[in-house]
Amino acid sequence: MNSICIIIPFYNEANRFPVDEFLEFLQKDPETSFCLVNDGSTDDTGKMLESLREKFPGRILVITVPENKGKAGAVQAGMISALQHFTCRYFGFFDADLSTRLDESFRLRSRLQEKPMLEFAFGSRVAILGVRIERKLYRHLIGRIIATFISGILHLMVYDTQCGAKLFIQPLAARVFEKPFITRWLFDVEILARIVGMYGRDGIEEVVVEVPVSSWIDKGGSKVSWTYGFRVLYDLMKIRNHYKSFL
């Protein structure tokens, strides 16, 4: 079975989520299922998600988190529910603005299928010929600085942990998301830290692959304030201390 389930977290996205693009994808691809997580939204996000579920009741699961938990808590809640609800080979998560197109999930799946040992593929925003990456310069520069610190904490040459496109095989997803994360937004780094703990630093390249996306477009309206950059180092230190036994 090669079917995919994608978790998408939502926090006040009623006026931002590209509904038409989402529905078009559902109509074109009959195998992909979705778990849409309403993370304590105070706008009409809940109504929007229920409307989508009614259109595709067998393929869309909607869960509601009463109080906003941030992306980490929302994705974890969605992943646990999706693993119980859907029978799929692959489980992943994408951002609600769909800056990374949903069909990138097929490219991630293809990479996982290339080698039997691979269990986790994640997208990477690398601006090279033939690739469309639209990102504000200051966000790119800040992202590269943060990525340098992340590589230092993990002791891994990772280019981009924060791209909103991740795909796991089902058994690894169940293990990685079993326990809550200690940060709200840097849980992508925690995911890699947990996999290092499972397979060791020498074995991680056998099970993890970083895949440049073919397109990534900054849609604007991010829920992460620019001031969060001041918290990044603090959160990275939290991650290093929490996972220090194998980092």
Buried (B, 14 or more C-beta within 10 A) or exposed (E): EEBBBBBBBBBBBBEBBBEEEBEEBBEEBEEBBBBBBBBBBEBEBBEBBBEBBEEBEEBBBBBBBEEBBBBBBBBBBBBBBBBEEBEBBBBBBBBBBBBBBBEBBBBBBEBBBEEEEBBBBBBBBBEEEEEEBEBEEEEBEBBEEBBEBBBEBBEBEBBBBBBBBBBBBBEBBBBBBEEEBBBBBBBBBBBBBBBBBBBEBEEBBEBBBBBBBBBBBBBEEBBEEEEBEEBBEEBBEBBBEBBEEEB
